Amino acid sequence: MDRLNHYRQCIRAFLDRYSQFWQENGVENQIIIDSEHDHYLLLKAGWVGDRRIYYPVFHFDIKDEKIWVQENTTDVELDKDLEAMGISKQEIVVGFHHPLMREHSEFATA
């Protein structure tokens, strides 16, 4: 399997797995996939009482032959899950970190 398809498959499996967590009545976990442009999102949407719930849990993009983590609103160390699927830290860019901060991490800079 080529690398791009491997990334797509791994991200989908990751989102499928975590969409099963954090279930709340009235709040839907939605997996949104744009495979043409390689955008992947796990989103929470719904209502708890009179409070609107709407936010991304995880957002991934695939660009420049790397997996870009654009958002992670959890304490899940997703690199460990991705490494277990055969993806190294050098194939992951933490996009929500400022570009100058990325060079001080174990992850890819871009």
Secondary structure, 3 states (H helix, E strand, C coil): CCHHHHHHHHHHHHHHHHHCCCCECCEEEEEEEECCCCEEEEEEEEEECCEEEEEEEEEEEEECCEEEEEEECCCCCHHHHHHHCCCCHHHEEECCCCHHHHCCCCCECC
